[in-house]
Amino acid sequence: ALTLLPILILSSGSAVAEQAPQKPAAPEKSSSQSFTLDQAIDYALANNPDMQIATERISQAEAQLGVALSAFYPQITAKVGYVHSNNPAQVFSMVVSQRDFNNPGSINNINNPGYRQDFRPEIIGKLSLFRGGQDYQNSKAAELGIDAAEFERSTVRNALIEAVTASYYAYLAAQEAQKVSKDSIAAITSELKQTKLRYEAGTALKSDVLSLEVKLA
């Protein structure tokens, strides 16, 4: 078994080596789109998640202001209760609250009243008259919250515009630098050809040729 192990390893290695190399996947075509500076800024403002978060915070602050101002308005609450029981204490309370205690046998059947139901709709109105200025101060705090959220959005907007503008002009500067580099390569290439001719003619030094080759590289 020990003598067969190197043979198996060599055979498996040769099998791997004989496999045809896989062709690399073709790169996906990227769709390029050109923007002016204003279009780039508008696109960034419309799609930046920080701007969307800042806008949602303004909406949240406005909702908090609405909650704070609601304390100055009357509040009406409606609710409905329904009870069905044969518990003597609950049935006695139902009989009294329903003004039905005068029926004959009400007190005699207090231990075994049977089942009784109670349906109670209620409408409750509440108006706050004075709370020591608490509601007023809460509303002012909510208004300041809206101002803070708007300032935060302005900060994010200005920072985003600055970043897009800097990137836009850096891209334009990079394009111009690329053109300058290509022109420089063409000039050095032409000068290198002329220097080689002069070197072959004996009117230039070998160091001049090497210097231009290094500069071109």
C-alpha positions as CSV (number, residue, x, y, z in Angstrom):
1,A,0.0,0.0,0.0
2,L,2.9,2.4,0.7
3,T,4.5,1.8,-2.7
4,L,1.2,2.5,-4.5
5,L,0.6,5.8,-2.8
6,P,3.2,7.9,-4.8
7,I,1.9,6.3,-8.0
8,L,-1.7,7.4,-7.1
9,I,-0.5,10.9,-6.3
10,L,1.4,11.2,-9.6
11,S,-1.5,9.9,-11.6
12,S,-4.0,12.2,-10.0
13,G,-1.6,15.1,-10.5
14,S,-1.2,14.3,-14.2
15,A,-4.9,14.0,-14.6
16,V,-5.4,17.5,-13.2
17,A,-2.6,18.9,-15.4
18,E,-4.2,17.3,-18.5
19,Q,-7.6,19.1,-17.9
20,A,-8.3,21.8,-20.3
21,P,-8.0,25.3,-18.7
22,Q,-11.4,27.0,-18.3
23,K,-12.0,30.2,-20.2
24,P,-12.5,33.2,-18.0
25,A,-16.0,34.6,-17.9
26,A,-16.5,37.5,-20.2
27,P,-16.8,40.7,-18.3
28,E,-20.2,42.3,-18.1
29,K,-20.8,45.3,-20.2
30,S,-21.1,48.4,-18.0
31,S,-23.6,51.0,-19.1
32,S,-22.0,54.4,-18.8
33,Q,-24.0,57.5,-18.4
34,S,-22.7,61.1,-18.6
35,F,-23.9,63.8,-16.3
36,T,-23.4,67.5,-16.1
37,L,-22.5,68.9,-12.6
38,D,-26.1,69.9,-11.9
39,Q,-27.4,66.5,-13.0
40,A,-24.9,64.7,-10.9
41,I,-25.9,66.8,-7.8
42,D,-29.6,66.2,-8.5
43,Y,-29.0,62.5,-8.9
44,A,-27.0,62.3,-5.7
45,L,-29.6,64.3,-3.7
46,A,-32.4,62.0,-5.0
47,N,-30.7,58.7,-4.3
48,N,-28.5,59.4,-1.2
49,P,-29.8,57.3,1.8
50,D,-28.6,60.0,4.3
51,M,-30.8,62.6,2.6
52,Q,-33.8,60.2,2.8
53,I,-33.1,59.6,6.5
54,A,-32.9,63.3,7.2
55,T,-36.2,63.9,5.4
56,E,-37.9,61.1,7.4
57,R,-36.6,62.7,10.6
58,I,-38.3,66.0,9.6
59,S,-41.6,64.1,9.1
60,Q,-41.1,62.4,12.5
61,A,-40.5,65.8,14.2
62,E,-43.6,67.2,12.5
63,A,-45.6,64.2,13.8
64,Q,-44.3,64.9,17.3
65,L,-45.4,68.5,17.0
66,G,-48.9,67.3,16.1
67,V,-49.0,65.1,19.2
68,A,-47.9,68.0,21.4
69,L,-50.5,70.3,20.0
70,S,-53.3,67.7,20.5
71,A,-53.1,68.4,24.2
72,F,-54.8,71.8,23.6
73,Y,-57.9,70.2,22.0
74,P,-60.8,68.4,23.6
75,Q,-60.5,64.6,23.6
76,I,-63.4,62.3,23.1
77,T,-63.1,58.6,23.9
78,A,-65.8,56.0,23.1
79,K,-65.8,52.5,24.5
80,V,-68.2,49.6,24.8
81,G,-68.3,47.0,27.6
82,Y,-70.2,43.7,27.7
83,V,-70.4,41.3,30.6
84,H,-72.3,37.9,30.8
85,S,-72.0,36.2,34.2
86,N,-73.8,34.3,37.0
87,N,-71.5,35.5,39.7
88,P,-73.7,36.8,42.6
89,A,-71.6,39.9,43.2
90,Q,-71.4,40.9,39.5
91,V,-75.1,40.1,39.0
92,F,-76.1,42.2,42.0
93,S,-74.0,45.1,40.7
94,M,-75.6,44.7,37.2
95,V,-79.1,44.7,38.8
96,V,-78.4,47.9,40.7
97,S,-76.7,49.7,37.9
98,Q,-79.6,48.8,35.5
99,R,-82.2,50.2,38.0
100,D,-83.9,46.8,38.2
101,F,-83.6,46.0,41.9
102,N,-87.2,46.7,42.6
103,N,-88.3,43.5,40.7
104,P,-90.0,41.0,43.0
105,G,-87.6,38.3,44.2
106,S,-84.5,40.2,43.5
107,I,-83.2,40.0,47.1
108,N,-84.5,36.4,47.6
109,N,-82.5,35.1,44.6
110,I,-79.3,36.9,45.4
111,N,-77.4,33.7,46.0
112,N,-78.7,32.1,42.8
113,P,-79.4,34.9,40.5
114,G,-78.8,33.0,37.3
115,Y,-77.1,34.5,34.3
116,R,-77.4,38.1,33.5
117,Q,-75.8,40.4,30.9
118,D,-74.7,44.0,31.0
119,F,-74.1,46.1,27.9
120,R,-72.5,49.5,28.6
121,P,-71.6,52.0,25.9
122,E,-69.7,55.0,27.1
123,I,-68.6,58.3,25.6
124,I,-66.0,60.3,27.6
125,G,-65.0,63.9,26.9
126,K,-61.9,65.5,28.4
127,L,-60.6,69.0,28.2
128,S,-57.3,70.2,29.7
129,L,-57.7,73.6,31.4
130,F,-54.4,74.2,33.1
131,R,-51.2,72.1,33.4
132,G,-48.7,74.6,34.5
133,G,-47.5,75.4,31.0
134,Q,-46.4,71.8,30.3
135,D,-48.3,71.5,27.1
136,Y,-47.0,74.8,25.8
137,Q,-43.4,73.9,26.5
138,N,-43.9,70.5,24.9
139,S,-45.2,72.2,21.7
140,K,-42.2,74.6,21.7
141,A,-39.8,71.7,22.1
142,A,-41.4,69.9,19.2
143,E,-41.0,73.0,17.0
144,L,-37.4,73.2,17.9
145,G,-37.1,69.5,17.0
146,I,-38.4,70.3,13.5
147,D,-35.8,73.1,13.2
148,A,-33.0,70.8,14.3
149,A,-34.1,68.1,11.8
150,E,-34.2,70.7,9.0
151,F,-30.7,72.0,10.0
152,E,-29.4,68.4,9.9
153,R,-30.8,67.9,6.5
154,S,-29.2,71.1,5.3
155,T,-25.9,69.9,6.7
156,V,-26.1,66.6,4.9
157,R,-27.2,68.3,1.7
158,N,-24.3,70.8,1.7
159,A,-21.8,68.1,2.5
160,L,-23.2,65.9,-0.3
161,I,-23.1,68.8,-2.8
162,E,-19.5,69.5,-1.8
163,A,-18.4,65.9,-2.2
164,V,-20.1,65.6,-5.6
165,T,-18.6,68.8,-6.9
166,A,-15.1,67.9,-5.7
167,S,-15.4,64.5,-7.3
168,Y,-16.7,65.9,-10.6
169,Y,-13.9,68.4,-11.0
170,A,-11.3,65.8,-9.9
171,Y,-12.6,63.6,-12.6
172,L,-12.3,66.4,-15.2
173,A,-8.8,67.2,-13.9
174,A,-7.8,63.5,-14.2
175,Q,-9.0,63.4,-17.8
176,E,-6.9,66.5,-18.6
177,A,-3.9,65.0,-16.8
178,Q,-4.3,61.8,-18.9
179,K,-4.2,63.9,-22.0
180,V,-1.1,65.7,-20.8
181,S,0.6,62.3,-20.0
182,K,-0.2,60.9,-23.4
183,D,1.2,64.0,-25.1
184,S,4.3,63.7,-22.9
185,I,4.7,60.1,-23.9
186,A,4.4,60.9,-27.6
187,A,7.0,63.7,-27.2
188,I,9.5,61.5,-25.3
189,T,9.0,58.7,-27.8
190,S,9.8,61.0,-30.7
191,E,12.8,62.5,-28.9
192,L,14.0,59.0,-28.1
193,K,13.9,58.0,-31.8
194,Q,15.8,61.1,-32.8
195,T,18.4,60.5,-30.1
196,K,18.9,56.9,-31.2
197,L,19.5,58.1,-34.7
198,R,22.0,60.6,-33.5
199,Y,23.7,58.0,-31.3
200,E,24.0,55.7,-34.3
201,A,25.5,58.7,-36.2
202,G,27.9,59.3,-33.4
203,T,26.6,62.7,-32.4
204,A,24.8,61.6,-29.1
205,L,25.9,59.7,-26.0
206,K,24.6,56.3,-24.9
207,S,23.7,57.9,-21.6
208,D,21.3,60.3,-23.4
209,V,19.5,57.3,-24.9
210,L,19.3,55.4,-21.6
211,S,18.0,58.6,-19.8
212,L,15.2,59.0,-22.3
213,E,14.3,55.3,-22.1
214,V,14.0,55.6,-18.3
215,K,11.9,58.7,-18.6
216,L,9.6,57.0,-21.2
217,A,9.2,54.0,-18.9
